[in-house]
Amino acid sequence: MNPCDDYSAVATTAGTAWLPVCSGTDTSCELRRGHRSPGVLALQVSLNQCYGQGILEDGDFGPVTERALKRAQAAAGTTVDGVYGPYTRDAMLHAGTWGDERLRYDGPGGK
């Protein structure tokens, strides 16, 4: 699976969410420890805004981001493996464009 190298505003039925993407608009991508990208930054923002993780938003997927993602995966009821991919994308909440929005992805490939 391709790494999420960017992020994009993605329409959902409840509003617009910021999701990690690859190739401009493909939300079926992956993030894991060692990745550095704007896609990681979008994930970190969602982890803070939607799950209160309080981690540094620096675009670097290190051990702190991995632990925060595992806690979010547990809260969302998906596999706790510290890897962001389509299953985690569909299960977790994402930051919206209006500051405190928490949105679930429901687009192509989503639930």
Phi, psi and omega in degrees: 000141180289146176287149175284108185259001182203188173220161182210153173282123184238127181288135172237173179292339182259352182155197181252125181249152175264116182239146170297141180219166168230158180054035175090309185221359184281112181275355178270076182222181188227146172228139178208173182307136180102340178285145174225119181188167171299334176296321176296318178303315179298319177297315180299320177299315179296320179298321179286310186289321187263337185234005175059037186284332178066035180264161177293132178263086186237000180078009182247116182274087179254195183296328180291317177295321179299315179296320179296319179295320178299319178296319178293320178299318178297317180295327181276350178079028178245176180303131181265092182231357179075015178243127176271120177211193184303323180292316177294318178307315184286329185275326187272167174269151181236150178295137176263180183280348184253055170069291185249014178292144175230110189239145174265138178286133179223027182270197180305130181083352180267177180282000000 
